[in-house]
Amino acid sequence: MADDQNPAIDCHVVNVDLHLTLTAVAVIRDADDRVLLTRRADNGLWCLPSGHMEIGETIEGTAVREAREETGLDVITETPVGVYSAPHPYYALRGRQVVALVFLCRVVGGRLRPSEETTAFGWFSASELPDDIVPTHPQRIVDAMAVRSGAPFFLR
């Protein structure tokens, strides 16, 4: 059978708009085991440093870049926490679905500061998160603390 007749190797470019967004999330802790949150400039909610993957970068590179852009801190990814792909009503109403990969990260440099995307930052314990936080982030924080204590990788 010729290559062009073998479906296993017959590849065609198809123009499909999938509306899937791949994001990376950085969970950055301090010496007191508090988590760094930033206040978003666009909606005023507290959130973990996170953002969309760009063409040409790895998902870990996305977490590192987003942490630097949103906080001024240089981090390295240490431990993957989980993959979060459950549909969320906020995105579903907009015809999108987000797949987020969450990483525990360690600060290796930089200086903490607000950015064009953030207006403030703060360190919060997992048990005392602000009420005005991005709705998907509390579970990711709880999971990150569990992974730090030996729990397995999460798929949610």
Contacts in CASP RR format, 6 or more apart in sequence:
PFRMAT RR
TARGET T0000
AUTHOR 0000-0000-0000
METHOD contacts of the structure
MODEL  1
MADDQNPAIDCHVVNVDLHLTLTAVAVIRDADDRVLLTRRADNGLWCLPS
GHMEIGETIEGTAVREAREETGLDVITETPVGVYSAPHPYYALRGRQVVA
LVFLCRVVGGRLRPSEETTAFGWFSASELPDDIVPTHPQRIVDAMAVRSG
APFFLR
3 9 0 8 1.000
3 10 0 8 1.000
4 10 0 8 1.000
19 95 0 8 1.000
19 96 0 8 1.000
19 97 0 8 1.000
20 96 0 8 1.000
20 97 0 8 1.000
20 98 0 8 1.000
20 99 0 8 1.000
21 52 0 8 1.000
21 91 0 8 1.000
21 96 0 8 1.000
21 97 0 8 1.000
21 98 0 8 1.000
21 99 0 8 1.000
22 52 0 8 1.000
22 53 0 8 1.000
22 59 0 8 1.000
22 62 0 8 1.000
22 98 0 8 1.000
22 99 0 8 1.000
22 101 0 8 1.000
23 50 0 8 1.000
23 51 0 8 1.000
23 52 0 8 1.000
23 53 0 8 1.000
23 62 0 8 1.000
23 98 0 8 1.000
23 99 0 8 1.000
23 100 0 8 1.000
23 101 0 8 1.000
24 50 0 8 1.000
24 51 0 8 1.000
24 53 0 8 1.000
24 59 0 8 1.000
24 60 0 8 1.000
24 61 0 8 1.000
24 62 0 8 1.000
24 63 0 8 1.000
24 66 0 8 1.000
24 100 0 8 1.000
24 101 0 8 1.000
24 102 0 8 1.000
24 103 0 8 1.000
25 48 0 8 1.000
25 49 0 8 1.000
25 50 0 8 1.000
25 51 0 8 1.000
25 63 0 8 1.000
25 100 0 8 1.000
25 101 0 8 1.000
25 102 0 8 1.000
25 103 0 8 1.000
25 137 0 8 1.000
25 140 0 8 1.000
26 48 0 8 1.000
26 49 0 8 1.000
26 50 0 8 1.000
26 63 0 8 1.000
26 64 0 8 1.000
26 66 0 8 1.000
26 67 0 8 1.000
26 75 0 8 1.000
26 77 0 8 1.000
26 103 0 8 1.000
26 105 0 8 1.000
27 35 0 8 1.000
27 48 0 8 1.000
27 81 0 8 1.000
27 102 0 8 1.000
27 103 0 8 1.000
27 104 0 8 1.000
27 105 0 8 1.000
27 140 0 8 1.000
27 141 0 8 1.000
27 144 0 8 1.000
28 35 0 8 1.000
28 36 0 8 1.000
28 49 0 8 1.000
28 67 0 8 1.000
28 71 0 8 1.000
28 73 0 8 1.000
28 75 0 8 1.000
28 105 0 8 1.000
28 106 0 8 1.000
28 107 0 8 1.000
29 35 0 8 1.000
29 36 0 8 1.000
29 104 0 8 1.000
29 148 0 8 1.000
30 36 0 8 1.000
30 123 0 8 1.000
32 123 0 8 1.000
32 125 0 8 1.000
33 125 0 8 1.000
33 145 0 8 1.000
34 123 0 8 1.000
34 124 0 8 1.000
34 125 0 8 1.000
35 48 0 8 1.000
35 123 0 8 1.000
35 124 0 8 1.000
35 125 0 8 1.000
35 126 0 8 1.000
35 141 0 8 1.000
35 144 0 8 1.000
36 48 0 8 1.000
36 49 0 8 1.000
36 71 0 8 1.000
36 73 0 8 1.000
36 112 0 8 1.000
36 121 0 8 1.000
36 122 0 8 1.000
36 123 0 8 1.000
37 46 0 8 1.000
37 47 0 8 1.000
37 48 0 8 1.000
37 121 0 8 1.000
37 122 0 8 1.000
37 123 0 8 1.000
37 124 0 8 1.000
37 129 0 8 1.000
37 130 0 8 1.000
37 133 0 8 1.000
37 137 0 8 1.000
38 46 0 8 1.000
38 47 0 8 1.000
38 48 0 8 1.000
38 49 0 8 1.000
38 70 0 8 1.000
38 71 0 8 1.000
38 114 0 8 1.000
38 117 0 8 1.000
38 118 0 8 1.000
38 120 0 8 1.000
38 121 0 8 1.000
38 122 0 8 1.000
39 45 0 8 1.000
39 46 0 8 1.000
39 47 0 8 1.000
39 118 0 8 1.000
39 119 0 8 1.000
39 120 0 8 1.000
39 121 0 8 1.000
40 46 0 8 1.000
40 47 0 8 1.000
40 117 0 8 1.000
40 118 0 8 1.000
40 119 0 8 1.000
40 134 0 8 1.000
41 116 0 8 1.000
41 117 0 8 1.000
41 118 0 8 1.000
41 119 0 8 1.000
42 117 0 8 1.000
44 119 0 8 1.000
44 132 0 8 1.000
45 132 0 8 1.000
45 133 0 8 1.000
45 134 0 8 1.000
46 124 0 8 1.000
46 129 0 8 1.000
46 130 0 8 1.000
46 132 0 8 1.000
46 133 0 8 1.000
46 134 0 8 1.000
46 137 0 8 1.000
47 133 0 8 1.000
47 134 0 8 1.000
47 137 0 8 1.000
48 102 0 8 1.000
48 134 0 8 1.000
48 137 0 8 1.000
48 140 0 8 1.000
48 141 0 8 1.000
49 63 0 8 1.000
49 66 0 8 1.000
49 67 0 8 1.000
49 70 0 8 1.000
49 71 0 8 1.000
50 63 0 8 1.000
50 66 0 8 1.000
50 70 0 8 1.000
50 100 0 8 1.000
51 62 0 8 1.000
51 66 0 8 1.000
52 62 0 8 1.000
53 59 0 8 1.000
53 62 0 8 1.000
54 62 0 8 1.000
54 65 0 8 1.000
57 65 0 8 1.000
59 101 0 8 1.000
60 77 0 8 1.000
60 103 0 8 1.000
61 77 0 8 1.000
63 75 0 8 1.000
63 77 0 8 1.000
63 101 0 8 1.000
63 103 0 8 1.000
63 105 0 8 1.000
64 74 0 8 1.000
64 75 0 8 1.000
64 76 0 8 1.000
64 77 0 8 1.000
64 105 0 8 1.000
67 73 0 8 1.000
67 74 0 8 1.000
67 75 0 8 1.000
67 105 0 8 1.000
68 74 0 8 1.000
68 75 0 8 1.000
68 110 0 8 1.000
69 115 0 8 1.000
69 117 0 8 1.000
70 115 0 8 1.000
70 117 0 8 1.000
70 118 0 8 1.000
71 112 0 8 1.000
71 113 0 8 1.000
71 115 0 8 1.000
71 118 0 8 1.000
71 121 0 8 1.000
72 110 0 8 1.000
72 111 0 8 1.000
72 112 0 8 1.000
72 113 0 8 1.000
72 115 0 8 1.000
73 107 0 8 1.000
73 109 0 8 1.000
73 110 0 8 1.000
73 111 0 8 1.000
73 112 0 8 1.000
74 107 0 8 1.000
74 108 0 8 1.000
74 109 0 8 1.000
74 110 0 8 1.000
75 105 0 8 1.000
75 106 0 8 1.000
75 107 0 8 1.000
75 108 0 8 1.000
76 105 0 8 1.000
76 106 0 8 1.000
76 108 0 8 1.000
77 103 0 8 1.000
77 104 0 8 1.000
77 105 0 8 1.000
78 103 0 8 1.000
78 104 0 8 1.000
78 105 0 8 1.000
78 106 0 8 1.000
79 103 0 8 1.000
79 104 0 8 1.000
79 147 0 8 1.000
79 148 0 8 1.000
80 101 0 8 1.000
80 102 0 8 1.000
80 103 0 8 1.000
80 104 0 8 1.000
80 147 0 8 1.000
80 153 0 8 1.000
81 102 0 8 1.000
81 103 0 8 1.000
81 104 0 8 1.000
81 140 0 8 1.000
81 143 0 8 1.000
81 144 0 8 1.000
81 147 0 8 1.000
81 153 0 8 1.000
81 154 0 8 1.000
82 101 0 8 1.000
82 102 0 8 1.000
82 143 0 8 1.000
82 147 0 8 1.000
82 153 0 8 1.000
82 154 0 8 1.000
82 155 0 8 1.000
82 156 0 8 1.000
83 99 0 8 1.000
83 100 0 8 1.000
83 101 0 8 1.000
83 102 0 8 1.000
83 153 0 8 1.000
83 154 0 8 1.000
83 155 0 8 1.000
83 156 0 8 1.000
84 98 0 8 1.000
84 99 0 8 1.000
84 100 0 8 1.000
84 101 0 8 1.000
84 102 0 8 1.000
84 136 0 8 1.000
84 139 0 8 1.000
84 140 0 8 1.000
84 154 0 8 1.000
84 156 0 8 1.000
85 97 0 8 1.000
85 98 0 8 1.000
85 99 0 8 1.000
85 100 0 8 1.000
85 155 0 8 1.000
85 156 0 8 1.000
86 156 0 8 1.000
87 97 0 8 1.000
88 98 0 8 1.000
88 135 0 8 1.000
88 136 0 8 1.000
90 135 0 8 1.000
91 97 0 8 1.000
91 98 0 8 1.000
100 136 0 8 1.000
100 140 0 8 1.000
102 140 0 8 1.000
102 143 0 8 1.000
102 144 0 8 1.000
104 144 0 8 1.000
104 147 0 8 1.000
104 148 0 8 1.000
112 121 0 8 1.000
113 121 0 8 1.000
114 120 0 8 1.000
114 121 0 8 1.000
124 130 0 8 1.000
126 141 0 8 1.000
126 142 0 8 1.000
126 145 0 8 1.000
129 137 0 8 1.000
129 138 0 8 1.000
129 141 0 8 1.000
139 156 0 8 1.000
143 151 0 8 1.000
143 154 0 8 1.000
143 156 0 8 1.000
146 154 0 8 1.000
147 153 0 8 1.000
147 154 0 8 1.000
END
